[in-house]
Amino acid sequence: MRFEYLIIIIYKTISSSKSRKRPRLDQNANPELENTTNICYFNSLLQCLYNSQSFFDFITKEKNKDSNGVTSNMRKVITYMSKAKEPIDMFSQLKNILYNLKKSDADNMLTQQDVSELFVFIIDKMFDETRIIGNLDKENFLQSIYTTKIIALFYSHFYCRITCQKCQKCQNFNNRDEIRNIFYVEKAKSVQAAIDESTLTSENIKKDCEKCKISCLHKKESQINYQSQIITICIKIYNNNLQKINDKIFIEEKIVLSGTNFTLVGFIEHRGNFLSSGHYIAYASKNGTLVRFNDSSNKELKKEQKESILKKGYTFMLFYEKIQNTSK
């Protein structure tokens, strides 16, 4: 009899434990984000980050001691997005993310309404909060990639190659100033062309050559040494006179960066004549389709609409994710 009671108690304990399990997070949901205070730039950024598999996996599992930190608040908002059945009040979420900023800096961030500036702020803050070894920072990049996942997710590292044009002696060295979590590129015919022009740079400089023992002309080339899991590209859509450049740019669903293949996660379009005003909308690539997110509304586009949007390419900011090599 006692044995039967014991079995019943164990069964109830297991059942109770199962019932307390957290609900499964659904990344395939199309969350609706409210825009009551001109925060479409924040909503658009969140939709793109939410659609990145590697970022979603990281942020939903990351535990950070600072409950008021950017990392903790990003985890909360991404979790809300995966479970919400109703539109989410995003202004309160943005205020939480900017919580530790001085009031003047937070007000400036809200006033500027610059999605690229907000992205850099969020990722840099998450970098600071998730470092395991305190004395390692972005200057010690190659060591840092093993201490924080955020580096591997967003920061690409460049190195320089300098070749003497007389004796062809070549020197390679890491460029500590070239650690990027965003690529600012000029408009080109396509995203691939724009990123190639930005990353495959070279110039001629004059410097002393150790082998020639004289000052010689050298070719200085900048190349990527380490590609992050997520490549963020910001297209320069304004010229030096702050006039908007409305040239089209073809958006490829696949791009290649230093021999590594990346696939489109999503992109942000800016509508309006001024960067600090106008309206932002996001597009996310989901299972071969393209979904348009306009704050609290979303629409899955037909094949013809998708092709037209990618061909027009009035994009401001794009996110590509590294394609995992599944071959053994």
C-alpha positions in Angstrom: 0.0 0.0 0.0 2.8 2.4 0.9 4.5 1.6 -2.4 1.4 2.5 -4.3 1.2 5.8 -2.5 4.8 6.5 -3.3 4.2 5.8 -7.0 1.3 8.2 -7.0 3.4 11.0 -5.3 6.2 10.5 -7.8 3.7 10.6 -10.7 2.1 13.8 -9.4 5.5 15.4 -8.9 6.6 14.7 -12.4 3.3 15.9 -13.8 3.5 19.1 -11.8 7.1 19.7 -13.0 6.0 19.2 -16.6 3.1 21.6 -16.2 5.5 24.3 -14.9 7.7 24.1 -18.0 8.2 27.3 -19.8 6.1 27.7 -23.0 8.1 27.0 -26.1 9.4 30.2 -27.8 8.1 30.5 -31.3 10.5 32.3 -33.6 8.1 31.8 -36.6 5.6 34.1 -35.1 5.0 37.5 -36.8 4.9 39.8 -33.7 2.9 43.0 -33.9 4.8 46.0 -32.3 3.0 49.2 -31.3 4.3 52.5 -32.4 2.7 55.2 -30.2 5.7 57.6 -29.9 7.6 57.5 -33.2 9.7 54.4 -32.5 9.3 52.7 -35.8 13.2 52.6 -36.1 13.3 50.5 -32.9 10.4 48.2 -34.1 12.1 47.6 -37.4 15.5 46.8 -35.8 13.8 44.3 -33.4 12.0 42.5 -36.2 15.3 41.9 -38.1 17.2 40.8 -34.9 14.3 38.6 -33.9 14.4 36.8 -37.3 18.1 35.9 -37.0 18.4 32.3 -35.8 21.8 32.7 -34.1 20.8 35.9 -32.3 17.5 34.4 -31.2 19.2 31.3 -29.8 21.8 33.4 -28.0 19.6 36.0 -26.5 16.8 33.6 -25.2 19.4 31.6 -23.4 21.8 34.3 -22.2 21.7 35.0 -18.4 23.0 38.3 -17.2 23.3 39.4 -13.6 22.3 43.0 -14.3 18.5 42.9 -14.6 18.5 46.5 -15.8 21.1 45.9 -18.4 20.6 46.0 -22.2 21.2 42.2 -22.5 18.5 41.3 -19.9 16.0 43.7 -21.4 16.7 42.5 -25.0 16.1 39.0 -23.8 12.8 40.1 -22.2 11.5 41.9 -25.3 12.5 39.0 -27.7 10.8 36.6 -25.4 7.7 38.8 -25.4 7.7 38.9 -29.1 7.8 35.1 -29.4 4.8 34.6 -27.1 2.6 37.7 -27.5 -0.9 37.3 -28.9 -1.6 41.1 -28.8 0.5 44.1 -30.0 3.4 44.9 -27.7 3.9 48.3 -26.1 7.4 48.9 -27.5 8.0 52.4 -26.0 8.3 50.9 -22.5 10.7 48.2 -23.9 12.9 50.9 -25.5 13.0 52.9 -22.2 14.1 49.8 -20.3 16.9 49.2 -22.8 18.1 52.8 -22.4 17.6 52.6 -18.6 21.3 53.0 -17.7 22.0 55.9 -20.0 22.2 59.4 -18.7 18.8 61.2 -19.3 20.4 63.6 -21.8 21.9 60.7 -23.7 18.7 58.7 -23.6 16.7 61.7 -24.8 19.2 62.2 -27.6 18.8 58.6 -28.7 15.1 59.0 -28.8 15.2 62.3 -30.6 17.8 61.1 -33.3 15.7 58.1 -34.3 18.7 56.7 -36.1 18.3 52.9 -36.4 22.0 52.3 -37.1 23.1 54.4 -34.1 20.7 52.4 -31.9 22.0 49.1 -33.2 25.6 50.0 -32.5 24.6 51.2 -29.0 22.8 47.9 -28.2 25.5 45.6 -29.5 28.3 47.5 -27.9 26.5 47.5 -24.5 25.8 43.8 -24.8 29.5 43.3 -25.6 30.4 45.0 -22.4 27.9 43.1 -20.3 28.7 39.6 -21.6 32.5 39.7 -21.3 33.7 36.9 -19.1 37.2 38.2 -18.5 37.1 41.9 -17.6 40.5 42.9 -19.0 39.8 41.6 -22.5 38.2 44.1 -24.8 37.8 44.8 -28.5 41.5 45.7 -28.8 42.4 42.1 -27.8 39.9 40.8 -30.4 41.4 37.4 -31.1 41.3 36.5 -27.4 38.0 38.1 -26.9 36.1 35.9 -29.4 36.6 33.0 -27.1 35.2 34.9 -24.1 31.9 36.3 -25.3 29.3 35.1 -27.8 28.4 38.6 -28.9 31.8 39.1 -30.5 31.4 35.9 -32.6 27.9 37.1 -33.5 28.5 40.6 -34.6 32.1 41.7 -34.8 34.2 41.2 -37.9 38.0 41.7 -37.7 40.3 43.1 -40.4 44.0 42.7 -41.0 46.4 44.6 -43.2 48.8 43.3 -45.8 51.6 45.7 -46.9 53.7 44.7 -49.9 56.8 46.5 -51.1 56.4 47.3 -54.8 60.2 47.0 -55.3 61.2 43.7 -53.6 57.7 42.3 -53.1 58.4 41.7 -49.4 55.0 41.2 -47.7 54.0 42.0 -44.1 50.7 41.0 -42.5 49.5 42.5 -39.2 46.3 42.7 -37.3 44.6 46.1 -37.5 43.2 46.8 -34.1 41.3 49.8 -35.3 39.4 47.6 -37.8 36.9 45.7 -35.7 33.4 46.4 -36.9 29.9 45.4 -35.9 28.5 47.3 -38.9 29.7 47.9 -42.4 29.0 51.4 -43.8 29.0 51.1 -47.5 28.4 53.4 -50.5 25.5 52.6 -52.8 26.3 50.3 -55.7 24.3 48.2 -58.2 23.9 45.4 -55.7 24.6 44.6 -52.1 27.4 42.2 -53.1 29.1 45.0 -55.1 28.8 47.5 -52.3 30.3 45.1 -49.7 33.1 44.1 -52.0 34.0 47.8 -52.6 33.9 48.4 -48.8 36.0 45.4 -47.7 38.4 44.8 -50.5 40.2 48.1 -50.2 43.8 49.0 -51.2 46.0 52.1 -51.4 49.6 53.0 -52.2 51.7 54.4 -49.4 55.4 55.3 -49.0 57.3 53.8 -46.1 60.7 52.3 -45.3 61.3 48.8 -46.4 63.4 46.6 -44.1 64.7 44.6 -47.0 65.5 47.4 -49.5 66.8 49.7 -46.7 65.2 52.7 -48.4 61.8 54.4 -48.6 59.7 52.5 -51.2 56.2 52.6 -52.5 54.1 49.9 -50.8 50.6 48.6 -51.6 48.4 48.5 -48.5 45.5 46.1 -48.6 42.8 45.6 -46.0 41.2 42.2 -45.8 38.8 40.4 -43.4 40.5 38.0 -41.0 37.4 36.9 -39.1 33.8 37.1 -40.3 31.1 37.4 -37.6 28.0 35.1 -37.7 25.8 38.1 -38.6 26.9 40.7 -41.1 25.2 44.1 -40.7 25.4 46.5 -43.6 24.3 50.1 -43.5 23.9 51.8 -46.9 24.8 55.5 -47.1 21.6 56.9 -48.4 22.5 60.6 -47.9 25.2 62.6 -49.7 27.5 65.2 -48.1 24.8 67.8 -48.6 22.3 65.6 -46.6 20.3 65.0 -49.8 18.7 61.6 -50.0 20.1 59.2 -52.7 17.2 57.3 -54.1 19.3 55.1 -56.4 18.1 51.5 -56.5 20.3 48.7 -55.2 19.6 45.0 -55.9 19.3 43.0 -52.8 20.7 39.4 -53.2 19.3 36.7 -51.0 22.8 35.2 -50.8 26.2 37.1 -50.6 29.8 36.0 -50.3 32.2 37.6 -47.9 35.8 36.5 -48.0 34.8 33.1 -49.3 32.0 32.6 -46.8 28.4 32.3 -47.8 25.7 34.4 -46.1 21.9 34.4 -46.4 19.5 37.3 -46.1 17.8 37.6 -42.7 16.1 40.9 -43.2 16.4 44.6 -44.1 15.1 48.0 -43.1 13.7 50.6 -45.4 13.6 54.3 -44.7 10.8 56.3 -46.2 11.2 60.1 -46.1 13.6 62.8 -47.0 15.4 63.2 -43.6 17.1 60.5 -41.6 15.8 61.9 -38.3 12.2 61.8 -39.5 10.2 59.8 -42.0 9.2 56.2 -41.4 11.0 52.8 -41.0 9.6 49.5 -42.1 11.3 46.0 -41.9 11.3 43.0 -44.2 12.2 39.6 -42.9 13.1 36.5 -45.0 11.2 33.6 -43.5 11.2 30.1 -45.1 11.7 31.4 -48.6 9.0 34.1 -48.3 9.4 37.8 -47.5 7.3 39.3 -44.7 6.8 43.1 -44.4 6.6 44.5 -40.9 5.1 48.0 -40.5 4.8 48.4 -36.7 1.7 46.5 -35.6 0.8 45.2 -39.1 2.6 42.6 -41.1 2.0 41.0 -44.5 3.5 38.0 -46.2 4.4 39.1 -49.7 3.6 37.1 -52.9 6.5 35.8 -55.0 6.1 38.7 -57.5 6.0 41.3 -54.8 9.1 39.8 -53.2 11.0 39.9 -56.4 10.0 43.5 -57.0 11.1 44.6 -53.5 14.5 42.9 -53.8 15.0 44.4 -57.3 14.0 47.9 -56.3 16.3 47.8 -53.2 15.4 51.1 -51.4 17.1 49.6 -48.4 18.9 51.4 -45.6 20.2 48.6 -43.4 20.6 44.8 -44.0 21.3 41.7 -42.0 22.9 38.6 -43.4 23.6 35.4 -41.5 26.4 32.9 -42.1 25.3 29.7 -43.8 26.3 26.7 -41.7 28.3 24.0 -43.4 26.4 20.8 -42.7 28.7 18.5 -44.6 30.8 16.2 -42.4 
